């Protein structure tokens, strides 16, 4: 790859916005200039006047469905959708078929990604009630973390045995990411609504079945165990205001042993949207009230919540159109996560500096990712150019996820991603892809 110069950009980095230029040399950021570039030769020059240059978005929770569920999605298609949305790195979950519960199956996913992924990648090692020996073999330097379902969701990886939980939290030294919903509470709520409605439970009951109580009970148990064993805990997709009391915003992120994530759909939708969106916004944990949504955004602004991601989890239209019990939870979001958060900037609910912090910088710090997440000289050139004033509408013909639908269909966004660089390679430019170079395996600065 030759040198590429991005000039006249509004660079958003480390809490500041400044007019500048960035020189890319091969895979890395070679030079950052304040204002115009001085004496910088490049084979390709991109004039970014009026646009904003951000570090590439890092998504720490996706379900790309490969292997075993490729009728819904696959690494190739979803990484392509990611690149179009400005997401340059992703971390994929283990509830594939088969579940990623051995080191052999884990490495097979890495091999596949090296062949087809346009974005950088990492894969969580799955924890079950029986595979502690395999979990403890995981290399913290080249695997993002251990994933544990402390509540059943899509797939069959529920870890509900107290002895197993104690074993994992006490012995595992690397990051443990948890899905927290108390299974007994969910099942009890389910039976109540089933007694009332039979098999035809209205989707509006979803946040009452997968309730605030179910979330808090499980999250508080995870925090209790992490404190007991000084474990490195990362709680995924916080969905309630009540859970915020579990998290500390008084210490810097790099010093935290317990961190929290919120997903775009929990910041965007509320239970009022079930009337029009139905199963298309059925996620686990459930989208809850406006009060929860507003509190979660406040938690982001006050640093009780550390990172923003998607829980991108495609299902087919046919699957989603089924009745409540049969329709799976999850939906595609990765192509639209950045523009959705930028829309909240237009609504003056968040700043672009905070969006970059929570979708790039904080991910790099939280997971200790090597040389990514910031616009710094010597770092990998994972970069995204966005135009904050280029409206477009999400329609079926511009959705890139394999499932072919989005909960954002019909939504007009003010912002548009024009360019995405992955390791210095211009993978996406104004709707066109250059697939000649694939992404890299993420590495981590850990002992």
DADA-V259474 format. One line per field, one symbol per residue. phi: phi as a letter, one per 40 degrees, with the letter a starting at -180 (. if undefined). psi: psi as a letter, one per 30 degrees, with the letter a starting at -180 (. if undefined). burial: 1 if it has 24 or more other C-alpha atoms within 12 Angstrom, else 0. A space follows every 50 residues. Layout:
BEGIN
phi=???
psi=???
burial=???
END
This chain:
BEGIN
phi=.ccbbbbfcccbafgbbacabbbbbgcbccabbcgccbfbcacbbbcbdg cbbbcdcbbcabbcgbcgbcccaaddcccccccccgcbabbbccccbcdc bbcccccccccccccbccbcaabcccbbcbbdccdccccccbbcibbbcc acachbbcbbcdccdcccccbccccbbbcbaccccccccdccccccbgcb ccdccdcccccddccccccccccdccccbfccbbccfcbbccccccbbbc bcdcccbbbbbbbdcccbcbccccdbcfccbcbbcccbcdccdccccccc ccgcbcbbabfdacbcdccccccdccccchacaccbcccccccccccfca ccccdcdcbbdccccccfccfagbcbcgcdccabbbbcbacabcbdcbcb cdcgaaccdgccbcbacbbbbbfgcccaafgbbbccbccbccbbcbc
psi=kakkkjlhkjkjkhglklkalkkkjbfljekkkkblkjhjkkekkjjgkf lkjlkkkkjgjljggklfhffelleeeeeeeeefggjfkljklghajlki gleeeefeeeeeefffkfllllkkkkkaffheeeeffkjffgkeakkkjh kkbkaigkjgkeeeeeeeeefkflkjkkjjkjeeeeeeeeeefeeefbfh kkfffeffeileeeeeeeeeeeeeeeeeghljkjklikfleeffffkkgf lleffkfjllkklefffellffffeefbffgjlkllkbleeeeeeeeeee eggekelkaehjiklleeefglleefklkllkfffgeeeeefefeeghfl leeeeeeffdeeeeeefhkkhlfljkkflkijlkkkjfiiklkklefgkf kefglkfgkfkkkflkkekkkjhfkjfkjhfkkjgfklllkklkil.
burial=00111111111110000111111111111111100110000000011100 11111111111111111011011111111111111111111111111011 11101110110111011111111111111011011111110111111111 11111111110001111111111111111111101100110010000000 11111111111111111111111011000111111111111111011110 00100111111111111111101100111111111111100111111111 10111111111111111011000110111111111111111111000001 11111111111111111111111111011111111111000001000011 11111111100011111111111111111000101011111111000
END
